[in-house]
């Protein structure tokens, strides 16, 4: 189940990065960012809960860059805690 969330976060991160490209953004891009941000919040809520630092940062920000940074942080942390990494570290 966790792998499903990780894959979904990767997709959402890619979508947000596409919106983050420096060009004039229209209302549709802003609406798409808000929808994508809500999906990220749903996943973070399921993984860490509403009181987690990651959830609160994404909820309070309006910056696509910040959302991408949080998603990348979660993905990196999940990579560090993967069974393969743990086996190598033992």
ABEGO torsion letter per residue (X at the ends): XAAAAAAAAAAAAAAAAAAABBBBBBAAAAAAAAAAAAAAAAAAAAAAEAABAAAAAAAABABAAAAAAAAAAAAAAAAAABAAAAAAAX
